Amino acid sequence: MPDLSVEFAGLRLRSPLIAASAGITGNTERLKRAQDHGVGSVVMKTVFQEPLMANSPTPRFAIIQRKAGTNRSTTLYSYEQGYEYGIEAYCEEIRKAKRSLDIPIIASVGGLDDETWTKWGRMVEEAGADAIELNLSCPHGAIVLHQTNRIAEVIDHNVRLMKRTVRIPVIAKMTPQMSDPSVVARIIEEAGADAATMFSRFPGLDIDVEAERPVLHGGTAGHGGPWAIHYALYWINLTHPHLSIPISGCGGVINGEDVVKYILAGATTVQTAMAIYMQGYEVIDRLNKELAAWMDRHGHVTLADFRGSLHGRVKTMAEVDRRKVVRARIDQEKCTGCGICERVCIYFATGHEGKRYEIGEKCDGCGLCPQLCPQDCITMVTR
Ligand SMILES: Cc1cc2nc3c(=O)[nH]c(=O)nc-3n(C[C@H](O)[C@H](O)[C@H](O)COP(=O)(O)O)c2cc1C
């Protein structure tokens, strides 16, 4: 059995999987459930200074499925606000959780002014939190809604402030809503943070076209989905080689392969909220199992064996081989003559006689039609 344990921001975790801050980590019962299913740590639901952020409307979730032919994409669109009962109750919840959990507990705080950031930082530390994640990233919060143009400055200020205030590790959670996350991650490091979480979710909007109004509660919302992982992998891969503090990868995890991808790109831990919301806490067992099975298959004993190993394997613009070496070919035995390959080919390389389809010399080798063929009868072959 490979060793899944990891050192993260001064904390020793039995698994790199962390239940991300959300309703799924909203009280001790839920934190315990996450622990029982194998997370290495939990980030508690954020307690916000903004009074409006303490109350969530009902309902507050929409699972948006968009279909294009046989392809579909899933978005978890939601308007869940912060911890409901205020900072005193939050600290009581930390004390309670510390009594019933063995894994490190990370508090999550979202302040608006220095006084509250420092007061609440001290309070969660005194209550026993093992670390604090600064929520500077909420898609409903004032920072993302009104201050993204000065996000680097806001993050720098608040990380420095919190580092002067508490002795427990400080983790800065980043919004994906910025132009160059690698620059901001370096600012986070220079400000003294012990880790950076990349990322929270994007602000978003969906519209009911019949009612001509926003869906759900009638406002904007946070949105994410399995598709969000590509954005996070891109930036973690770029950032990791230049950062000495660990990165917690977050966004779009649905299976063990996704966890592997985050670690290959350079993440030390991997956070998930959506997978738990949509598949239950049991999904954590599966993610750990799939990660371990992949490590076994690849002969990796520890996470450090492959962390960040993608670095150097991502080709630059200049390195990409642009020769046209392959083209598509149809297996006539399997083809049912549905005609999708002809409809989608922008090179007009596909023609047919009756139900017999063929791809001709004009094929540019783009590789799209094999993936759209419902019969799986097109392959790419050497020219
Ligand atoms: C319903 C919901 C509530 C969330 N609440 C919080 C929160 O209170 N604080 C926070 O830092 N992030 C919050 N998040 C963001 C998650 O912690 C996580 O960063 C994000 O969902 C991306 O991970 P995922 O794709 O695994 O969901 C929330 C996400 C969801 C879906």
The ligand as a Gaussian input file, in Angstrom:
#p B3LYP/6-31G(d) Opt

LIG

0 1
 C      -22.023000      25.187000      -2.074000
 C      -20.628000      25.669000      -1.884000
 C      -20.303000      26.449000      -0.791000
 C      -19.014000      26.922000      -0.632000
 N      -18.696000      27.667000       0.453000
 C      -17.413000      28.082000       0.648000
 C      -17.037000      28.776000       1.814000
 O      -17.831000      29.035000       2.719000
 N      -15.735000      29.167000       1.913000
 C      -14.798000      28.882000       0.971000
 O      -13.632000      29.245000       1.137000
 N      -15.144000      28.223000      -0.141000
 C      -16.414000      27.812000      -0.320000
 N      -16.745000      27.092000      -1.429000
 C      -15.710000      26.816000      -2.445000
 C      -15.078000      25.454000      -2.206000
 O      -14.386000      25.420000      -0.985000
 C      -14.116000      25.103000      -3.350000
 O      -13.052000      26.032000      -3.340000
 C      -14.782000      25.174000      -4.715000
 O      -16.090000      24.663000      -4.663000
 C      -13.981000      24.411000      -5.775000
 O      -13.890000      23.052000      -5.466000
 P      -14.892000      21.940000      -6.076000
 O      -14.851000      22.066000      -7.561000
 O      -14.367000      20.656000      -5.554000
 O      -16.257000      22.254000      -5.559000
 C      -18.026000      26.605000      -1.587000
 C      -18.359000      25.801000      -2.690000
 C      -19.645000      25.324000      -2.829000
 C      -19.956000      24.446000      -4.007000

